């Protein structure tokens, strides 16, 4: 490994992409598989998390047991179950694909429409997502959680010491418009950071080495912002054919959670061998 200091001072960056509940389970399995095979993702100097990747990244940074990410919602709680409406989600996707407007404006319009939809209370989503990490506060790590402003459509990056609590930041990043309500923080509302990019890898541009775990590589193309990574050497872990079959089209399908986790565990174990000379071990 080069002794020179990378452009941003970061040798290893971990980038975790969006993926819904099924992608989250797969990604947690991948990370556990890597660890069991001797590769330690938490040795990254920077962790960038988008949507489901924000939850996994926060759990890693805070030392939360990743097996807890497989917990099913407690039926005795008052938090409503996730109800995926393909029509509502399709309407949002159509807005995002509106020709002749800027990406920021498309996200702003999508966020405004999401505010009008009856998809639950923000407090319920904050509680739902916060349950994954428990009562922990922001970890003292270089953890970057992505979201998009409803007011402007622009990227918002939540970090320790910012206006959002960790739970609020995670809820913002996972608030898929048309599925969950936009989350209010400090006078604005925020939606899923995956509306800008499925990975937002440019937030780690300039790192010497970048490991990208991308659950939805088979569904969504990279954003133009992810093309220039400042010369970082990159390695990707993406779902293989068997994992893709398990994912299906409903990324919130509770039946697929355990099979997706097991597929991720297998893929993480398999990928570890090719990362021995790329990423530090435990």
TORFI-548206 format. One line per 4 residues: their letters; for each residue y, z, x of C-alpha. Coordinates in Angstrom, 1 decimal, padded with zeros to 4 digits. Last residue first. Example, Ala and Ser with C-alpha at 12.3 -4.5 7.8 and 13.67 -1.06 7.14 Angstrom:
BEGIN
SA = -001.1/007.1/013.7  -004.5/007.8/012.3
***
This chain:
BEGIN
XXXX = -008.0/011.7/-009.5  -007.7/008.2/-008.2  -004.6/006.2/-007.3  -004.2/002.7/-008.7
XXXX = -004.7/-000.8/-007.1  -007.6/-000.4/-004.7  -009.9/001.3/-007.1  -008.6/-000.7/-010.1
XXXX = -011.4/-003.3/-010.4  -014.0/-000.5/-010.6  -012.0/001.3/-013.3  -012.1/-001.6/-015.8
XXXX = -015.7/-001.0/-016.9  -015.1/002.7/-017.6  -011.9/001.9/-019.5  -013.7/-000.9/-021.5
XXXX = -016.5/001.5/-022.5  -014.1/004.2/-023.6  -012.1/001.7/-025.4  -015.1/000.5/-027.4
XXXX = -016.0/004.1/-028.2  -012.4/004.7/-029.4  -012.5/001.6/-031.5  -015.8/002.6/-033.1
XXXX = -014.3/006.0/-033.9  -011.1/004.7/-035.5  -012.6/001.7/-037.4  -013.4/003.6/-040.6
XXXX = -009.8/004.9/-040.7  -008.4/001.4/-041.1  -004.8/001.7/-040.0  -004.8/-001.5/-037.9
XXXX = -006.0/-003.5/-040.8  -006.7/-007.0/-039.3  -010.0/-006.3/-037.6  -010.0/-003.9/-034.8
XXXX = -013.8/-003.8/-034.4  -014.0/-007.5/-033.8  -011.2/-007.3/-031.3  -013.2/-004.6/-029.4
XXXX = -016.3/-006.8/-029.1  -014.2/-009.8/-027.9  -012.4/-007.8/-025.3  -009.3/-005.6/-026.0
XXXX = -006.7/-005.7/-023.2  -006.4/-003.9/-019.8  -003.7/-005.6/-017.7  -002.9/-005.4/-014.0
XXXX = 000.5/-006.0/-012.6  002.1/-006.3/-009.2  005.8/-005.7/-009.8  008.1/-008.5/-008.6
XXXX = 011.0/-007.3/-010.7  009.2/-007.5/-014.0  010.7/-010.7/-015.3  008.6/-012.0/-018.2
XXXX = 008.7/-008.9/-020.4  012.1/-009.5/-021.9  011.0/-012.9/-023.2  008.7/-010.9/-025.5
XXXX = 005.0/-011.0/-025.1  002.8/-012.6/-027.7  001.3/-010.7/-030.6  -002.3/-010.7/-031.9
XXXX = -004.8/-010.8/-029.1  -002.7/-008.7/-026.8  -002.6/-006.0/-029.5  -004.1/-003.1/-027.6
XXXX = -002.2/-003.5/-024.4  -002.8/-001.2/-021.5  -000.4/-002.2/-018.7  -000.8/-000.9/-015.2
XXXX = 002.2/-001.6/-013.1  002.5/-001.6/-009.3  005.5/-001.6/-007.0  007.9/-000.8/-009.8
XXXX = 010.8/-003.1/-010.2  010.6/-003.5/-013.9  009.4/-000.4/-015.7  011.6/-000.8/-018.8
XXXX = 010.7/-004.5/-018.6  007.3/-003.6/-019.8  008.5/-003.3/-023.4  004.8/-003.5/-024.5
XXXX = 004.6/-005.1/-028.0  008.2/-006.2/-027.6  011.3/-005.8/-029.8  009.6/-004.9/-033.1
XXXX = 007.2/-002.9/-031.0  009.9/-000.2/-030.7  009.1/000.8/-034.3  012.1/001.6/-036.4
XXXX = 015.1/003.8/-036.1  017.9/005.2/-038.3  021.4/006.1/-037.2  023.7/009.2/-037.4
XXXX = 022.0/011.3/-034.8  018.4/010.6/-035.7  017.1/009.2/-039.0  013.6/007.7/-039.0
XXXX = 012.9/004.4/-040.7  010.2/004.8/-043.4  006.6/003.9/-042.7  004.5/000.8/-043.6
XXXX = 007.2/-001.8/-044.4  008.8/-001.2/-041.0  006.4/000.2/-038.5  007.8/003.6/-037.7
XXXX = 005.7/004.4/-034.6  008.6/004.5/-032.1  010.9/006.5/-034.5  008.1/009.0/-035.3
XXXX = 007.4/009.5/-031.5  011.1/010.1/-030.9  011.3/012.5/-033.8  008.3/014.5/-032.5
XXXX = 009.7/014.6/-029.0  013.0/015.8/-030.3  015.7/013.2/-030.4  019.3/013.4/-029.0
XXXX = 018.3/012.9/-025.4  017.3/015.5/-022.8  013.8/014.0/-022.2  013.9/010.2/-022.9
XXXX = 014.3/008.0/-025.9  014.9/004.3/-025.3  016.8/002.5/-028.0  016.5/-001.2/-028.3
XXXX = 019.0/-003.1/-030.4  018.8/-004.0/-034.0  022.4/-002.7/-034.5  022.3/-000.1/-037.3
XXXX = 018.5/-000.1/-037.7  018.2/000.8/-034.1  014.9/-000.1/-032.4  012.5/002.4/-030.7
XXXX = 010.9/002.9/-027.3  009.7/006.1/-025.7  010.3/006.5/-021.9  008.6/009.3/-020.0
XXXX = 009.8/010.1/-016.5  008.2/013.6/-016.7  009.4/017.1/-017.6  007.4/017.0/-020.8
XXXX = 009.5/016.9/-024.1  008.5/019.8/-026.2  004.9/020.7/-027.3  004.3/021.9/-030.8
XXXX = 001.2/019.6/-031.5  000.9/016.3/-029.8  -001.0/014.4/-032.5  000.5/016.5/-035.3
XXXX = 003.9/015.1/-034.4  002.9/011.8/-035.8  002.1/013.1/-039.3  004.9/015.6/-039.3
XXXX = 007.5/013.0/-038.3  006.0/010.7/-040.9  006.3/013.3/-043.7  009.9/014.1/-042.7
XXXX = 010.8/010.4/-042.9  009.8/010.4/-046.6  007.5/007.8/-048.0  007.1/004.0/-048.2
XXXX = 009.6/003.2/-051.0  011.3/000.2/-049.5  015.1/000.1/-049.3  015.2/001.5/-045.7
XXXX = 012.7/-001.1/-044.7  015.1/-003.8/-045.8  017.8/-002.4/-043.5  015.3/-002.3/-040.7
XXXX = 014.3/-005.9/-041.1  017.9/-006.9/-041.3  018.7/-005.1/-038.0  015.6/-006.4/-036.4
XXXX = 016.6/-010.0/-037.2  020.1/-009.3/-036.0  018.9/-008.1/-032.7  016.5/-011.0/-032.3
XXXX = 019.5/-013.4/-032.9  019.7/-015.6/-036.0  018.9/-019.2/-036.6  015.4/-019.0/-037.9
XXXX = 014.2/-015.9/-039.8  011.0/-014.7/-038.1  011.9/-011.0/-038.2  012.6/-011.4/-041.9
XXXX = 009.2/-013.0/-042.5  007.5/-010.1/-040.6  009.3/-007.6/-042.9  008.0/-009.5/-046.0
XXXX = 004.5/-009.6/-044.6  004.6/-005.8/-044.1  005.6/-005.3/-047.7  002.9/-007.7/-048.9
XXXX = 000.2/-006.2/-046.5  000.7/-002.8/-048.1  -000.9/-000.2/-045.7  -001.1/003.2/-047.4
XXXX = -001.2/006.0/-044.8  -002.2/009.3/-046.4  000.4/011.6/-047.9  001.3/014.7/-045.9
XXXX = 000.8/017.7/-048.1  -002.0/019.1/-046.0  -005.4/020.1/-047.4  -006.9/016.7/-046.6
XXXX = -006.3/017.4/-042.8  -005.6/014.1/-041.2  -008.4/012.8/-039.0  -008.4/013.9/-035.4
XXXX = -009.1/011.1/-032.9  -005.9/011.9/-030.9  -007.5/015.3/-030.2  -009.8/013.6/-027.7
XXXX = -006.7/012.9/-025.6  -006.4/016.6/-024.7  -002.6/017.1/-024.4  -001.3/017.4/-020.8
XXXX = 002.3/016.7/-021.8  002.6/013.4/-019.9  -000.8/012.2/-021.3  000.0/013.2/-024.8
XXXX = 003.4/011.6/-024.6  001.9/008.4/-023.3  -000.8/008.3/-026.0  001.8/008.8/-028.7
XXXX = 004.2/006.3/-027.2  001.4/003.8/-026.8  000.9/003.9/-030.6  004.5/002.8/-030.9
XXXX = 005.7/001.8/-027.5  005.2/004.0/-024.4  006.6/003.6/-020.9  005.3/006.1/-018.4
XXXX = 007.0/006.4/-015.0  005.8/008.0/-011.7  002.2/007.1/-012.7  -000.3/009.7/-011.5
XXXX = -001.0/010.3/-015.2  -003.3/007.2/-015.2  -006.0/008.9/-013.1  -008.8/006.5/-012.0
XXXX = -012.1/008.2/-011.1  -014.6/006.8/-013.6  -014.1/009.6/-016.0  -010.4/009.1/-015.8
XXXX = -010.6/005.4/-016.6  -012.9/006.0/-019.5  -010.6/008.7/-020.9  -007.7/006.2/-020.7
XXXX = -009.6/003.4/-022.4  -010.7/005.8/-025.2  -007.2/006.9/-025.8  -006.2/003.2/-026.0
XXXX = -009.0/002.4/-028.5  -007.9/005.3/-030.8  -004.2/004.2/-030.6  -005.2/000.6/-031.3
XXXX = -006.9/001.7/-034.5  -004.0/003.9/-035.6  -001.5/001.1/-035.0  -001.5/-000.9/-031.8
XXXX = 001.6/-000.7/-029.7  001.6/-000.9/-025.9  001.2/001.6/-023.1  002.9/000.8/-019.7
XXXX = 002.0/003.0/-016.7  004.2/002.6/-013.7  003.2/003.2/-010.1  005.3/002.9/-007.0
XXXX = 008.7/003.8/-008.6  011.9/003.9/-006.6  013.5/001.3/-008.7  013.5/-001.5/-006.1
XXXX = 010.2/-000.2/-004.5  010.5/001.9/-001.4  008.8/000.3/001.6  005.5/001.9/002.8
XX = 003.5/-000.9/001.2  000.0/000.0/000.0
***
